Amino acid sequence: MKEIEFPSMAGIRQKLEAPRLENIAHELREGMVRSRLKERVKPNDEVAVTAGSRGIANIVQITATIVEELKKLGARPFIVPAMGSHGGATAEGQIEILAGYGITEDSVGVPIRSSMEVVKIGEIKDQVPVFMDKIALRSDAIVVVNRIKPHTSFRGPFESGLMKMLAIGLGKHEGASLVHSFGSRGLREMVPEAARVMMSKANFVLGVGILENAYDETARIVVLDPEDFEKEEPHLLEEARRLMPRLPFDEIDILIVDELGKNISGTGMDTNIIGRLLIRGEKEFEKPNINKIIVLDVTPASHGNTLGVGLADITTRRLVNKIDYHAMYTNALTAGFLNRVFVPLTCETDKEAITTAISTFKRKDPQSLKVMRIKNTLKIEKLYISEPLLEEARARDDIQILGEIEPMKFDSQGNLAGGDYA
């Protein structure tokens, strides 16, 4: 491929307004005391506490605090993985995923009971069965814990949150696969229906909803009694949507993403950030408008599950060589959105990938391209932009320019160098 001149880049930092909860344990304890938990949990009750969503800030502290408060009531809490088919849809794999989040028997002080065995507990419309984790179902009580945030595959009053943790998380592989088999409609319509069936059949005693700010810090913790899940979650979802970070520009020619990962987003790259759903029947985002997306690598915490690579246009051999196809395909078959694991055009090096993207524009001067580089879609406070975007940034009060514009640099293997996101 003909050698080209790469766009020069400068570092910038977005100035994001973000509420931050300072005393997480205190707020959580106060909320639990105000709830009806004490009326609903008896001494010696075995209480299942769900865990499973990726990338939640302070999740070990939050989980351990819930455990401590349950112990104060004389209960015997334990952790139950609630993550659908993640971890290769195996009990051992789900324990490994939790350990990657820092949740272990030592860190939270109680056992983890993991099984993929489910029980059919009812049906929703069209005789669709509802499945639930057998261990959680047979416990004396259940506490549901999850972050509330916009989903990466659909829009509705209940996206990622407590209701999804019930229907998908506690549905395990069988329940999650069934709901996802109906596509985005299944997620939008069946998640709340399946959750209602679960709440009617099992003893849910508390919900802990976590909202995060644009810096992925804990912004708020909301403790809900089960009868308030359905009423309150849509309001919390809208609050979470307002708190989400966004890329600082809407029109981008090339977005370079250093890494995707299951610990970053359920779709590897958060669709709300990159502005791509790629789901038939679902309306696409109006912004940002990104012409080409390059993803360079996958995080170690993903264990080779590169779900979401299909959202990119170009990738690298080093990412492809790390793919665990069994884990990735299991996840994709459960979700039902198979295009998200289609491996895009693959280049041998980062340098070749960026060269290929630039060549698609057929412009004489690559310096005229609006290029942006981010670490991943979870960390977008600090990023890198090319000169045309830098011109826009100079006129904005919400962007700090961090240094001089410099040419792209590559190491001896052709991998993109630099990228200090601290």
C-alpha positions as a Python dict, from the first residue, in 0.01 Angstrom:
ca = {
    (1, 'M'): (0, 0, 0),
    (2, 'K'): (132, 345, -94),
    (3, 'E'): (290, 539, 193),
    (4, 'I'): (77, 833, 299),
    (5, 'E'): (108, 1126, 535),
    (6, 'F'): (-86, 1060, 855),
    (7, 'P'): (-298, 1333, 1018),
    (8, 'S'): (-127, 1507, 1309),
    (9, 'M'): (-306, 1490, 1644),
    (10, 'A'): (-329, 1689, 1968),
    (11, 'G'): (-454, 1583, 2308),
    (12, 'I'): (-763, 1747, 2456),
    (13, 'R'): (-966, 1706, 2771),
    (14, 'Q'): (-1343, 1745, 2791),
    (15, 'K'): (-1473, 1942, 3086),
    (16, 'L'): (-1768, 1738, 3203),
    (17, 'E'): (-2019, 1844, 3464),
    (18, 'A'): (-2069, 1537, 3679),
    (19, 'P'): (-2229, 1484, 4022),
    (20, 'R'): (-2030, 1244, 4237),
    (21, 'L'): (-2141, 1051, 4544),
    (22, 'E'): (-1872, 1090, 4808),
    (23, 'N'): (-1985, 851, 5082),
    (24, 'I'): (-2114, 548, 4898),
    (25, 'A'): (-2141, 312, 5194),
    (26, 'H'): (-2325, 569, 5407),
    (27, 'E'): (-2577, 650, 5133),
    (28, 'L'): (-2640, 281, 5069),
    (29, 'R'): (-2683, 197, 5437),
    (30, 'E'): (-2922, 488, 5486),
    (31, 'G'): (-3129, 376, 5192),
    (32, 'M'): (-3146, 20, 5318),
    (33, 'V'): (-3254, 140, 5663),
    (34, 'R'): (-3531, 354, 5509),
    (35, 'S'): (-3657, 62, 5301),
    (36, 'R'): (-3887, -216, 5414),
    (37, 'L'): (-3601, -465, 5416),
    (38, 'K'): (-3614, -522, 5792),
    (39, 'E'): (-3980, -628, 5764),
    (40, 'R'): (-3903, -871, 5483),
    (41, 'V'): (-3585, -1047, 5594),
    (42, 'K'): (-3589, -1278, 5894),
    (43, 'P'): (-3292, -1410, 6094),
    (44, 'N'): (-3126, -1707, 5922),
    (45, 'D'): (-3286, -1629, 5588),
    (46, 'E'): (-3063, -1718, 5296),
    (47, 'V'): (-3054, -1406, 5080),
    (48, 'A'): (-2928, -1411, 4721),
    (49, 'V'): (-2753, -1089, 4613),
    (50, 'T'): (-2717, -1053, 4237),
    (51, 'A'): (-2390, -956, 4072),
    (52, 'G'): (-2289, -957, 3711),
    (53, 'S'): (-2292, -630, 3520),
    (54, 'R'): (-1955, -521, 3389),
    (55, 'G'): (-1762, -205, 3461),
    (56, 'I'): (-1965, -76, 3755),
    (57, 'A'): (-1762, 167, 3963),
    (58, 'N'): (-1718, 71, 4330),
    (59, 'I'): (-1909, -254, 4278),
    (60, 'V'): (-1704, -445, 4534),
    (61, 'Q'): (-1772, -182, 4802),
    (62, 'I'): (-2139, -167, 4709),
    (63, 'T'): (-2180, -544, 4718),
    (64, 'A'): (-1985, -582, 5043),
    (65, 'T'): (-2194, -308, 5209),
    (66, 'I'): (-2519, -481, 5110),
    (67, 'V'): (-2382, -806, 5251),
    (68, 'E'): (-2285, -637, 5579),
    (69, 'E'): (-2630, -484, 5624),
    (70, 'L'): (-2798, -817, 5557),
    (71, 'K'): (-2575, -983, 5815),
    (72, 'K'): (-2678, -720, 6068),
    (73, 'L'): (-3035, -845, 6024),
    (74, 'G'): (-2921, -1198, 6102),
    (75, 'A'): (-2951, -1311, 5741),
    (76, 'R'): (-2712, -1542, 5558),
    (77, 'P'): (-2639, -1367, 5230),
    (78, 'F'): (-2459, -1515, 4931),
    (79, 'I'): (-2376, -1395, 4580),
    (80, 'V'): (-2551, -1533, 4274),
    (81, 'P'): (-2410, -1451, 3929),
    (82, 'A'): (-2680, -1283, 3719),
    (83, 'M'): (-2534, -1229, 3374),
    (84, 'G'): (-2733, -1433, 3124),
    (85, 'S'): (-2492, -1630, 2905),
    (86, 'H'): (-2171, -1446, 2986),
    (87, 'G'): (-1866, -1641, 3091),
    (88, 'G'): (-1918, -1888, 2809),
    (89, 'A'): (-2255, -1982, 2962),
    (90, 'T'): (-2083, -2192, 3229),
    (91, 'A'): (-2101, -2172, 3609),
    (92, 'E'): (-1722, -2163, 3634),
    (93, 'G'): (-1695, -1897, 3364),
    (94, 'Q'): (-1937, -1671, 3549),
    (95, 'I'): (-1738, -1702, 3871),
    (96, 'E'): (-1429, -1606, 3670),
    (97, 'I'): (-1609, -1302, 3528),
    (98, 'L'): (-1705, -1188, 3879),
    (99, 'A'): (-1347, -1230, 3994),
    (100, 'G'): (-1244, -1003, 3709),
    (101, 'Y'): (-1472, -737, 3859),
    (102, 'G'): (-1310, -792, 4199),
    (103, 'I'): (-1605, -985, 4343),
    (104, 'T'): (-1475, -1294, 4519),
    (105, 'E'): (-1571, -1479, 4835),
    (106, 'D'): (-1281, -1308, 5010),
    (107, 'S'): (-1361, -954, 4890),
    (108, 'V'): (-1730, -958, 4986),
    (109, 'G'): (-1716, -1207, 5273),
    (110, 'V'): (-1981, -1455, 5158),
    (111, 'P'): (-2000, -1757, 4926),
    (112, 'I'): (-2066, -1734, 4553),
    (113, 'R'): (-2315, -1995, 4435),
    (114, 'S'): (-2301, -2031, 4061),
    (115, 'S'): (-2511, -2258, 3844),
    (116, 'M'): (-2664, -2241, 3498),
    (117, 'E'): (-2962, -2451, 3608),
    (118, 'V'): (-3297, -2276, 3569),
    (119, 'V'): (-3661, -2346, 3650),
    (120, 'K'): (-3959, -2255, 3434),
    (121, 'I'): (-4174, -2035, 3657),
    (122, 'G'): (-4442, -1912, 3419),
    (123, 'E'): (-4524, -1774, 3077),
    (124, 'I'): (-4577, -1439, 2912),
    (125, 'K'): (-4779, -1364, 2600),
    (126, 'D'): (-4770, -1608, 2308),
    (127, 'Q'): (-4688, -1883, 2560),
    (128, 'V'): (-4326, -1775, 2589),
    (129, 'P'): (-4180, -1945, 2899),
    (130, 'V'): (-4002, -1752, 3174),
    (131, 'F'): (-3694, -1915, 3327),
    (132, 'M'): (-3520, -1824, 3650),
    (133, 'D'): (-3196, -1921, 3820),
    (134, 'K'): (-3275, -2221, 4040),
    (135, 'I'): (-3048, -2118, 4325),
    (136, 'A'): (-3194, -1767, 4350),
    (137, 'L'): (-3551, -1898, 4319),
    (138, 'R'): (-3504, -2137, 4609),
    (139, 'S'): (-3343, -1880, 4836),
    (140, 'D'): (-3550, -1716, 5109),
    (141, 'A'): (-3509, -1369, 4961),
    (142, 'I'): (-3338, -1188, 4673),
    (143, 'V'): (-3168, -847, 4654),
    (144, 'V'): (-3125, -716, 4298),
    (145, 'V'): (-2826, -492, 4223),
    (146, 'N'): (-2754, -326, 3891),
    (147, 'R'): (-2646, -6, 3724),
    (148, 'I'): (-2926, 180, 3547),
    (149, 'K'): (-2821, 316, 3208),
    (150, 'P'): (-2924, 335, 2843),
    (151, 'H'): (-2903, 0, 2663),
    (152, 'T'): (-2678, -54, 2365),
    (153, 'S'): (-2936, -236, 2149),
    (154, 'F'): (-3280, -80, 2192),
    (155, 'R'): (-3486, 206, 2334),
    (156, 'G'): (-3767, 171, 2585),
    (157, 'P'): (-3879, 261, 2939),
    (158, 'F'): (-3671, -26, 3080),
    (159, 'E'): (-3325, -66, 2931),
    (160, 'S'): (-3026, -169, 3143),
    (161, 'G'): (-3136, -179, 3505),
    (162, 'L'): (-3317, -378, 3768),
    (163, 'M'): (-3587, -521, 3542),
    (164, 'K'): (-3325, -641, 3295),
    (165, 'M'): (-3121, -795, 3576),
    (166, 'L'): (-3425, -1006, 3657),
    (167, 'A'): (-3534, -1110, 3308),
    (168, 'I'): (-3191, -1149, 3146),
    (169, 'G'): (-2945, -1182, 3434),
    (170, 'L'): (-3143, -1428, 3647),
    (171, 'G'): (-3284, -1591, 3334),
    (172, 'K'): (-2932, -1728, 3279),
    (173, 'H'): (-2840, -1867, 2938),
    (174, 'E'): (-3178, -2025, 2864),
    (175, 'G'): (-3389, -1726, 2963),
    (176, 'A'): (-3157, -1468, 2810),
    (177, 'S'): (-3136, -1661, 2482),
    (178, 'L'): (-3513, -1686, 2461),
    (179, 'V'): (-3578, -1315, 2517),
    (180, 'H'): (-3298, -1213, 2281),
    (181, 'S'): (-3432, -1446, 2011),
    (182, 'F'): (-3715, -1197, 1958),
    (183, 'G'): (-3464, -924, 1875),
    (184, 'S'): (-3492, -568, 1996),
    (185, 'R'): (-3871, -607, 2028),
    (186, 'G'): (-3813, -892, 2268),
    (187, 'L'): (-3584, -680, 2481),
    (188, 'R'): (-3817, -381, 2482),
    (189, 'E'): (-4142, -570, 2545),
    (190, 'M'): (-4050, -900, 2708),
    (191, 'V'): (-3799, -781, 2967),
    (192, 'P'): (-4062, -603, 3179),
    (193, 'E'): (-4314, -883, 3126),
    (194, 'A'): (-4069, -1154, 3231),
    (195, 'A'): (-3955, -944, 3526),
    (196, 'R'): (-4315, -911, 3648),
    (197, 'V'): (-4356, -1289, 3637),
    (198, 'M'): (-4036, -1334, 3837),
    (199, 'M'): (-4145, -1084, 4102),
    (200, 'S'): (-4475, -1267, 4139),
    (201, 'K'): (-4305, -1605, 4187),
    (202, 'A'): (-3994, -1525, 4395),
    (203, 'N'): (-3934, -1325, 4712),
    (204, 'F'): (-3758, -1011, 4593),
    (205, 'V'): (-3702, -787, 4893),
    (206, 'L'): (-3488, -499, 4767),
    (207, 'G'): (-3341, -332, 4462),
    (208, 'V'): (-3024, -124, 4449),
    (209, 'G'): (-2999, 97, 4141),
    (210, 'I'): (-2665, 261, 4063),
    (211, 'L'): (-2631, 572, 3847),
    (212, 'E'): (-2293, 682, 3715),
    (213, 'N'): (-2165, 1016, 3593),
    (214, 'A'): (-1974, 1103, 3278),
    (215, 'Y'): (-1647, 1002, 3446),
    (216, 'D'): (-1786, 653, 3523),
    (217, 'E'): (-1798, 737, 3892),
    (218, 'T'): (-2087, 662, 4124),
    (219, 'A'): (-2324, 957, 4097),
    (220, 'R'): (-2617, 823, 4294),
    (221, 'I'): (-2742, 508, 4465),
    (222, 'V'): (-3114, 450, 4484),
    (223, 'V'): (-3257, 183, 4714),
    (224, 'L'): (-3601, 65, 4605),
    (225, 'D'): (-3862, -165, 4750),
    (226, 'P'): (-3974, -420, 4488),
    (227, 'E'): (-4316, -265, 4443),
    (228, 'D'): (-4143, 53, 4323),
    (229, 'F'): (-3914, -103, 4059),
    (230, 'E'): (-4149, -58, 3767),
    (231, 'K'): (-4263, 291, 3864),
    (232, 'E'): (-3924, 442, 3941),
    (233, 'E'): (-3686, 282, 3695),
    (234, 'P'): (-3800, 481, 3384),
    (235, 'H'): (-3731, 809, 3568),
    (236, 'L'): (-3390, 685, 3679),
    (237, 'L'): (-3313, 579, 3321),
    (238, 'E'): (-3377, 930, 3194),
    (239, 'E'): (-3153, 1071, 3466),
    (240, 'A'): (-2882, 823, 3367),
    (241, 'R'): (-2919, 927, 3003),
    (242, 'R'): (-2859, 1291, 3097),
    (243, 'L'): (-2546, 1193, 3292),
    (244, 'M'): (-2387, 999, 3006),
    (245, 'P'): (-2070, 1133, 2846),
    (246, 'R'): (-2058, 1204, 2475),
    (247, 'L'): (-1790, 1254, 2215),
    (248, 'P'): (-1720, 1627, 2190),
    (249, 'F'): (-1784, 1645, 1814),
    (250, 'D'): (-2072, 1518, 1604),
    (251, 'E'): (-1906, 1494, 1261),
    (252, 'I'): (-1604, 1260, 1251),
    (253, 'D'): (-1434, 1106, 948),
    (254, 'I'): (-1230, 843, 1131),
    (255, 'L'): (-1261, 726, 1491),
    (256, 'I'): (-968, 521, 1620),
    (257, 'V'): (-1060, 309, 1923),
    (258, 'D'): (-757, 165, 2102),
    (259, 'E'): (-956, -120, 2259),
    (260, 'L'): (-1298, -273, 2288),
    (261, 'G'): (-1401, -506, 2568),
    (262, 'K'): (-1677, -679, 2758),
    (263, 'N'): (-1559, -495, 3070),
    (264, 'I'): (-1616, -170, 2881),
    (265, 'S'): (-1960, -234, 2734),
    (266, 'G'): (-2189, -528, 2671),
    (267, 'T'): (-2134, -458, 2302),
    (268, 'G'): (-1758, -410, 2334),
    (269, 'M'): (-1801, -49, 2223),
    (270, 'D'): (-2093, 145, 2368),
    (271, 'T'): (-2334, 215, 2083),
    (272, 'N'): (-2453, 529, 2261),
    (273, 'I'): (-2102, 670, 2228),
    (274, 'I'): (-2016, 568, 1872),
    (275, 'G'): (-2366, 632, 1737),
    (276, 'R'): (-2416, 291, 1576),
    (277, 'L'): (-2680, 29, 1659),
    (278, 'L'): (-2674, -169, 1333),
    (279, 'I'): (-2996, -349, 1427),
    (280, 'R'): (-3264, -401, 1166),
    (281, 'G'): (-3581, -216, 1256),
    (282, 'E'): (-3418, 8, 1516),
    (283, 'K'): (-3369, 375, 1435),
    (284, 'E'): (-3005, 478, 1414),
    (285, 'F'): (-2859, 763, 1616),
    (286, 'E'): (-2867, 1106, 1454),
    (287, 'K'): (-2531, 1188, 1611),
    (288, 'P'): (-2245, 1141, 1627),
    (289, 'N'): (-2200, 1075, 1257),
    (290, 'I'): (-1882, 869, 1219),
    (291, 'N'): (-1777, 760, 871),
    (292, 'K'): (-1515, 495, 957),
    (293, 'I'): (-1439, 324, 1288),
    (294, 'I'): (-1112, 141, 1349),
    (295, 'V'): (-1072, -81, 1656),
    (296, 'L'): (-716, -183, 1735),
    (297, 'D'): (-726, -430, 2025),
    (298, 'V'): (-936, -609, 2290),
    (299, 'T'): (-896, -580, 2668),
    (300, 'P'): (-746, -874, 2861),
    (301, 'A'): (-1054, -876, 3087),
    (302, 'S'): (-1267, -976, 2785),
    (303, 'H'): (-1098, -1318, 2775),
    (304, 'G'): (-1114, -1316, 2397),
    (305, 'N'): (-1483, -1224, 2369),
    (306, 'T'): (-1470, -951, 2105),
    (307, 'L'): (-1844, -907, 2065),
    (308, 'G'): (-1890, -565, 1908),
    (309, 'V'): (-1603, -592, 1664),
    (310, 'G'): (-1871, -595, 1393),
    (311, 'L'): (-1960, -238, 1483),
    (312, 'A'): (-1623, -133, 1339),
    (313, 'D'): (-1523, -101, 975),
    (314, 'I'): (-1158, -200, 1015),
    (315, 'T'): (-961, -397, 1273),
    (316, 'T'): (-614, -547, 1324),
    (317, 'R'): (-453, -888, 1319),
    (318, 'R'): (-353, -855, 1687),
    (319, 'L'): (-720, -825, 1785),
    (320, 'V'): (-830, -1109, 1560),
    (321, 'N'): (-558, -1338, 1695),
    (322, 'K'): (-702, -1295, 2046),
    (323, 'I'): (-1061, -1393, 1959),
    (324, 'D'): (-1215, -1676, 2158),
    (325, 'Y'): (-1475, -1771, 1899),
    (326, 'H'): (-1668, -2000, 2132),
    (327, 'A'): (-1717, -1727, 2393),
    (328, 'M'): (-1790, -1462, 2132),
    (329, 'Y'): (-2035, -1673, 1932),
    (330, 'T'): (-2214, -1796, 2245),
    (331, 'N'): (-2266, -1435, 2349),
    (332, 'A'): (-2382, -1335, 2000),
    (333, 'L'): (-2623, -1627, 1966),
    (334, 'T'): (-2774, -1537, 2301),
    (335, 'A'): (-2809, -1171, 2207),
    (336, 'G'): (-2939, -1253, 1861),
    (337, 'F'): (-2753, -970, 1685),
    (338, 'L'): (-2510, -1181, 1483),
    (339, 'N'): (-2369, -895, 1276),
    (340, 'R'): (-2194, -764, 1586),
    (341, 'V'): (-1944, -1050, 1570),
    (342, 'F'): (-1875, -1021, 1197),
    (343, 'V'): (-1501, -962, 1175),
    (344, 'P'): (-1443, -649, 963),
    (345, 'L'): (-1167, -578, 716),
    (346, 'T'): (-853, -697, 896),
    (347, 'C'): (-515, -527, 858),
    (348, 'E'): (-183, -666, 975),
    (349, 'T'): (-86, -359, 1180),
    (350, 'D'): (-235, -43, 1327),
    (351, 'K'): (-44, 156, 1067),
    (352, 'E'): (-201, -42, 784),
    (353, 'A'): (-547, -10, 939),
    (354, 'I'): (-523, 369, 962),
    (355, 'T'): (-374, 390, 613),
    (356, 'T'): (-663, 184, 479),
    (357, 'A'): (-922, 406, 646),
    (358, 'I'): (-759, 722, 509),
    (359, 'S'): (-744, 575, 159),
    (360, 'T'): (-1124, 534, 149),
    (361, 'F'): (-1175, 910, 146),
    (362, 'K'): (-987, 963, -179),
    (363, 'R'): (-860, 1298, -59),
    (364, 'K'): (-519, 1433, -149),
    (365, 'D'): (-448, 1580, 194),
    (366, 'P'): (-505, 1347, 495),
    (367, 'Q'): (-453, 1650, 720),
    (368, 'S'): (-800, 1768, 615),
    (369, 'L'): (-966, 1464, 775),
    (370, 'K'): (-1152, 1493, 1105),
    (371, 'V'): (-982, 1215, 1301),
    (372, 'M'): (-1036, 1127, 1666),
    (373, 'R'): (-861, 871, 1885),
    (374, 'I'): (-1000, 736, 2213),
    (375, 'K'): (-884, 468, 2454),
    (376, 'N'): (-1226, 302, 2464),
    (377, 'T'): (-1589, 409, 2484),
    (378, 'L'): (-1581, 409, 2864),
    (379, 'K'): (-1295, 658, 2890),
    (380, 'I'): (-1358, 961, 2670),
    (381, 'E'): (-1263, 1250, 2896),
    (382, 'K'): (-916, 1271, 2741),
    (383, 'L'): (-874, 1199, 2372),
    (384, 'Y'): (-683, 1301, 2062),
    (385, 'I'): (-806, 1499, 1761),
    (386, 'S'): (-670, 1615, 1426),
    (387, 'E'): (-625, 1975, 1313),
    (388, 'P'): (-974, 2033, 1162),
    (389, 'L'): (-1135, 1931, 1492),
    (390, 'L'): (-874, 2129, 1683),
    (391, 'E'): (-989, 2442, 1506),
    (392, 'E'): (-1339, 2383, 1642),
    (393, 'A'): (-1204, 2301, 1989),
    (394, 'R'): (-1020, 2632, 2021),
    (395, 'A'): (-1352, 2817, 2015),
    (396, 'R'): (-1511, 2611, 2294),
    (397, 'D'): (-1501, 2667, 2669),
    (398, 'D'): (-1571, 2303, 2754),
    (399, 'I'): (-1251, 2171, 2594),
    (400, 'Q'): (-896, 2208, 2725),
    (401, 'I'): (-618, 2170, 2468),
    (402, 'L'): (-334, 1978, 2633),
    (403, 'G'): (-38, 2018, 2403),
    (404, 'E'): (100, 2086, 2061),
    (405, 'I'): (-24, 1900, 1758),
    (406, 'E'): (214, 1618, 1660),
    (407, 'P'): (242, 1357, 1386),
    (408, 'M'): (114, 1005, 1455),
    (409, 'K'): (390, 773, 1574),
    (410, 'F'): (419, 396, 1532),
    (411, 'D'): (649, 143, 1698),
    (412, 'S'): (867, -110, 1519),
    (413, 'Q'): (573, -352, 1490),
    (414, 'G'): (357, -89, 1323),
    (415, 'N'): (138, -38, 1631),
    (416, 'L'): (14, 311, 1713),
    (417, 'A'): (234, 464, 1984),
    (418, 'G'): (149, 720, 2250),
    (419, 'G'): (-199, 752, 2387),
    (420, 'D'): (-163, 883, 2743),
    (421, 'Y'): (-521, 898, 2872),
    (422, 'A'): (-447, 986, 3234),
}
